[in-house]
């Protein structure tokens, strides 16, 4: 699909010049990108920083509108090691929506799909804490799948770990970076087992509804994302229904690109065995960053398949290897909770101190009882606890 002409760089920078004001002192308490210069308080230093920041926003803005032409190095790198603040991201989204209201924002194909891999990589690196395995696996697997011209099957990823470790967070990141409207996109469907399929006696009706939603989404979109939260609580009949959608299929000719479908399963199943592996490593004095998939995957898979509380491990999705990757989410430690608290302050545009971050982190419950290493809720409820310490 042809796109309209891009606005002049001067116009874009003029509009985006307003965005750095979000990071100014008194506008959210963000770290100033010009710290460390000879004259941190001078007008000249401020203008230099504002100009650099505006160019950064222009790069990110361009990547949102024209991802095919995006320079990944420029998009992933930020001046001075700073990250895009929450307020600036919202301004960027507003500006993108405004521009796309009267311009064609994609170079071809389906304009609902952005596949902003530099943005996804940046989000996983900056906003996801304590999950080196998930960060690497998700980015490499999703990108590799979507860049293949003729995939033989849908991509199925299963996220496993304790509550609050980032499973839903990563699913949302994928939706936001693969689709222009994120979770609101008509190409994205999210199902919560206990909400959408609560009563076993209605499983026949749920099967009809789920089949209709999957088929309708696949017909509308050349690239679809289906998210199943609380996957361990899905009725066995629904799990079996999903099997054919994840099987390999013959690619008949290569005249056109094959449709792409991603299925995400989010589950607390296997979280205990993941925590045991991490705890053993930490007690042995080895850093968690050295934990590999070889250390975790065999035990995680065995735990899932041996579970008696869920039919997920006994379904054909697991037994017939229809799930491509089991992604472990590690338990979060005290310093990870502090980072989550910092992000929550920034997203709410509230000033914070090191003491306030410690105060939030100390409110959480840590286990096991002897070592008190892991937050029992991960980072869940951190944002809500900010209200407890506000004056």
N, C-alpha and C positions, 0 to 999 in steps of 0.2 A: 504494500500500500504506500503510495507516495506521501511524503510529509511536506508540510509547509516550510518556508524558509526560516532559518533560525534568527532570533533577534540579534541585533548587533551586540558585540561583547560589551561595549560601553553601556548600553541600556541594561544588560544583565547585571553588570557590576554595580551600576547605579542603584538598581533595585536591591541587590544583595548587600550593599554597603550598610543598609539599615540593620541587617541581621547581627553583626558583631555587638550592637548595643545590648543584645540579650546577655552578653558575657561581661558587660561592664560592671564595676563595683556598684553594689546597690541594686543589681538586676539579677539576683539569683545566687551570688556568691561563688561564681565559677572561678577557676584558676585563670589568672590573666596570662595570655600567651606571650606577652612581651617581658615577663619577669626575667631578670638576669641581664637586661640591657643596661647601658651606662646611665640612661636617664629614664627610669621607669615612670616618672610622673610627668614628663614633658609632653607637650602637644605633638611634637614631631614623632616621638616614640609611639604615641597613641595612633597617629595617622598611619605610620608604617605597619603597626600591628593590624589596624582595621583593614588596610589594603590587602595584606597577606591573608587575613581571615576571609575577606570577601572573595578573593580568588579561590580559596578552599571551598566556600559555599557554591561558587559558580561551577567548579568541577563536579561537586556532588549533584547539583541541580541538573547539569548536562547529562550525567550518568543516569539520572532518573528518567529523563526524557528520551535519550538516545543511547541505550545501553550497548548497542552494537558498535558504537564509535567510542566507547568509554576507554580512557587510558587507565588500566588497572593500577599501575604504579602510583599515578597521581591520586586516584580515588582512594587507595588504601592508606596512603601516607598522610599524616597530619602535621602541620607546622609545630615544631617544638614539643612534640609528644603529647599534645592535648587531644581530647576526644570531643566529638560533636555533642554539645549540651542538649538536654531534652527540649528546652524552649526553642533553640535554634532548629532542631529537627522538626518541630511543629510548624515553625515559620516556613521551613523548606517545603513541607507537605502542602501548606496553604498556597504557596507561590506556584508549586507544580500544578495543583488543581486549577488555580486561576489561569495559568498559561494554557493548560490543556483544554480550557473551556472554549477557546477560539482558534487553537492550532492543533494540527495532527501531530501527536507526540511519539509516534513510532515509525521506524523506517520500513516496516513491512510485517506481514503476518498478522497475528492476533494482538491487537493493541491492549488487551487486558493483561497480557503476559509481559513481564519485565525481565525476569531472570538476571537480576542484578547481583552477580557473584562477588564483585568487589565489596558491595554493601553487605552481603551476607558474611563474607570473611571478616570484615571490620566489626560487625555486630557480635559475631562469635568470639572474636579476640578481645573486645573491649567490654562487652556487657555480660558475658557468660563467665562465671567465676568457678574455679576449681574443677573444671571438666576438660582436661587436655585430650582425653580419648574421644569424648563426644564431639568436641570441636573439630578434630582432625577427620573423624569418620564421617560425620554429616556433610562437611564441605566437600570432601573428596568423592564420596559416594553419589551425592545428589548432582554435583557438577558433572561427574563422569557420565552419569545416566542421561542427563538432559542434553549433553553435547554429542551423544551417539545418534547417528542418522536413522538407524533401524533397530531400536531395542526389541529384544525377543520376548520380553515380559514386562509387567508392571514392576516398579521398584517398591519393595516392602521393607520398611525399617521398623524395628521394635525397640522402644526406649524403656529401660528398666532401671529402677532405683527408688530410693525413699521419696516421700512427698517433700516438695520444696527444693529439690536439687536441680531443677531447670528443664524438666521434660516438656511441660506446656510452654515454657519460655522459648525453647528452641523451635517447637512447632509453630509458634506465632512468628518467630523470626523468619522461618521458611516462607510462610504465607506472605509476610510483608515484603520480602525481597524477590519472590518469584512472581508476585502478582501486584498490579498497580493499586488495587483496592484492598490488598491484604486479606484478612479473614472475611471481609464483606464481599469479596469477589464471587461472582456466580460460578467460578471455576473451582472454588474451595468449599468443601462440606466438612463440618465438624460434628461428630456424634459423641455424646456422653452416655455411656451404657445405662446408668441408673436414671438418667433423665429422659432419654429418647426411647429406651426399651425397658421400662421398669417392671412390667408384669409378664412372667413366663407364659401365662395362659393366652396371651395375645401374640405369641411368637409368629404365627402364620401371617397375621396382619403386618407385623414388623418386617417380615421377609419381603412381602409385596412392596411395602413402602421403601425399604432400603434398596431393593432391586430397581425400582422406578427412579430413585434419586441418583444412583450410580450411573445407570444407563442414560438418563437425561443429561447429567453433567458431562459425560463422555461424548455425547452427541453435540453438545453446544461448544465444547472446548477441546482444542487439540492437545491441551496439557491440563490435567486435573490433579487436585490434591485432596485426599480423603484422610481425615484424622479421627481416630477412634480412641477417646479417652476412657480410662478405667477398663481397658481391654480385657483384663482378667475376669470381669463381671459380665461379659457378653454371653448370651445364651449359646449353647453348642450349635443350635440350628442356624444362628446368624453367622457363626464362625465357618460352618460348612458352606454356607451360601457364598462366602467371600472367596472360597478356594478357586473356583474357575476364573475369577478375575485376576488371580496371581499366578496362574499357570503359564508356562511357556507356550508360545504360539508361533506357527510358521509365518515368516514374512513373505508374502506373495508379491514378488517383484520389488523393485526399488524405484519406481517412477515417482513416488511421493514419499515424504517422511512419515513414519509411523506415528500414531498418537502416543502420548506419554502419560502415564498414570502413576502417581506416587501414593502409597498407602502407609500411614504412620499409625503405629499402635503404641499407646502410652500406658504403662502399668507399673504398679509398686511391686509386682511379683519379681522375686530374685534380689530385692534390695538388701536382704539380710546377708546373703552370701557375698554380695559385692562389698558390704561393710566389713565382713570378716577378713576378706583378702586385704583390704586397705589397712585394717587394724593390725594384722600380722606384720605387714610391711613396715608400718610406723614403729611398732615395738622393736623390730629388728634394726631400727635406725636408718631405714632406707626411705628416701623422699617419695611422696605419692606420684610425682611426675615421672618416676621410673617404671611405674606399673604399665604393663602392656596388655594388649588383647589376648595374647597367649596365656597370660597369668589369670585372666578372668573368664574368657568365653567358655571353656569346657565346663567349669563349675557353674556358670550362670545358666547355660543350656540344660545341664543336668538338674538344677534346681527348678527350672521352669517345667521341664517334662515330668518331674517327680511330684509336682504339687498336687495335693488331694483336695485343695480348696477351690480349684478353678479348672474349667475344661479347656483353658487356652493351651496349656502344654500338651494336652492329649488330642488336640485338633489336628486336622491334616495340614494346617498352615505350618505347624512346627514339625510334625512327624515326616512330612514329605518335602521338607526344606524349601517351602514356598516363601519363607521370610529370608531375605538376603543377608541382613546384618542385625544382630542383637547388639544394641548400643548401651553400654553400662554408664550410669550416672553415679559418680562417687559421692559419698557423704561429705557434707560441708563442715569445715572447721571454723574456729572462732574468727580467724582473720578473713575468711570468705564472707562471713556474716557481716563483718564491718564494711566490706566492700559493697555488699547489698544495701546496707544502711546508707552509705554515701550516695549510691545511685538513687535511692528513694528520696533523699533530701534534694538532690539535683532535679529530679523529675517533678517534684512539687515546688521547685523554685524557692527553697528555704535555705537560709544560711546554716552552716554546721561547723562544729569544731571537732578536734580529735577526741575530746572528752565526751561529746554527745554521741559519737559513733561507738565508743566503748560502753556508754550507758545503754544504748540500744542492744548491743551484742550481749551484754551481761543479763538482759532480760530473758534470753532464750534458754531453753533446757538442753543440757548436753549429756550424752551417754557415750560409753557404758558408765555405770555408777562410779567405778574406781578411777578410770582415766579421764572421763568427761571430755572427750575429744571431739565428738560429732554433734552437731545441732540436730535434735530429734525431729524438727520440722524444717530443716534446711533453712531457706530464706523466706518461707511462707510466713505471713503476718508481720514481717519486718516493717513494711510501709505503714501498717496500721498503728504500730507502737510509737511512731514519731509523735503522735498527739499526746502521749503520756509525758513527754519531757518539754513540750512547748510551754513558754511562760503564759 
